[in-house]
Amino acid sequence: MKIGCLKDSRKEQKKNGLIIRGWAPQVLILDHEAIGAFVTHCGWNSTLEGISAGVPMVTWPVFAEQFCNEKLVTEVMRTGAGVGSMQWKRTASEGVKREAIAKAIKRVMASEEAEG
């Protein structure tokens, strides 16, 4: 991944990865060979970037058209798994449980799409 254009104050190399503070070059990140899956809120731009990169997606829509975009990814294209978010929630107690997130991540990482 070419990130040389980022100022040193915005990037930090760690033992097991790279931390980018602020805006991140998502298209470059998704195209990197180390990416096995993409957790996305299913905004249209992120959905298109994930599809273009051929990366399996864990879908976590929050509001508006994101639920329709999730259906495109999970039911039409079958390139992702949802965390079970069915509608907009007002409080954290109504949110998605960690077990559902873990299940979706395991599902896409074990799929043929994740193998590249």
N, C-alpha and C positions, 0 to 999 in steps of 0.2 A: 504494500500500500504506500503510495507516495503522499507523504504529509509534510514534506519539507517546506511548503508554503506557509505553514502555521508558525506563529511566533513561539519561541521557546517557552514563554510564560504560560502558554495555553496547552502545551503537551508535556506529558511526564511519562517516562519509560519506567515500568515496573517489572519485577521478575517474571510475571506471568502475563504481561500484556501492556497495553498502552491506554493511558487516561487522557482524554481530550476534553478540556473545559470550554464551555460555550458551544458555538456552532461546530458541528462535525460534518465532514464530507461523507454523508451517508452513502451515496452512490459508490464511491471508492471503497468504503468499508464493506458494503454488501458484495462487491465483486471480488473481495479477497478470498483466497482459497481456504483460509482458516475458519470462515464463517459456515457453521452447520445449520443455523436456523436464525430467524428474525422474529422477535417479539414486536408486534405492531398494533397500534390503535386503529388501524385500518382507514386512516385518512387516505384520500385518493392518491396524492403524490407518493406517499410511502408504499401504498399497495402496488402502484405501477413500478416503483423502484425495486421492490421485492420480486415481482413477476419478471421484470427485465433481467435481473441478476440470476434468476432461476433458483432462488433460495426458498426452502420450505418456510412457511410462516406459522407462528403461534398468534392467533388473532384475539384481540382484546378491545373490541369497540366500546366507546364511551357514550357517544350521542350522535344524533343526526344521521347523515348518509353512511356513517361508518358501519352500521349494522347491515346495510345492503352490500357494501363492499366486502364485508366478512362472508356473506353468502356466496359472492362471486369466487372468493378464494377457497372456501371450504366445500361448497356443494357443486359449483359449476366446474371450476378448474381442478379441484381436489388437490391443491398444493399446500394445504395447511390444516391445522386443527384449532378449534376454538376453545377458549377457557370457560365457556358457558355463560358469558355475559349476554343476557337476553334483552335488557332494556336499561335505560339510564337510571342510576341509583342516586338517592339523596345523601345517604350516610355510608360511612365505611363499614358499618355492621351489616349492611345489605350487599356488600361487595362480593367479589370473587374470592373463594377460599384457596389457600395455598395448595391443597391437594389437587384441585382442578388445574391449576397452573402447572404443577409438576407432571400431571397426567398428559397434558397437551404437549409439553416440551418433550417428554419421553416418546410420545407418539410420532412427532415429526423427526426426531433424531434417530429413531429406529426405522424410519421409512426409507424406501429406495431413493426418494428424491434427495434425502440428506446425504446419501452415499456419493452423490455426484456422478 
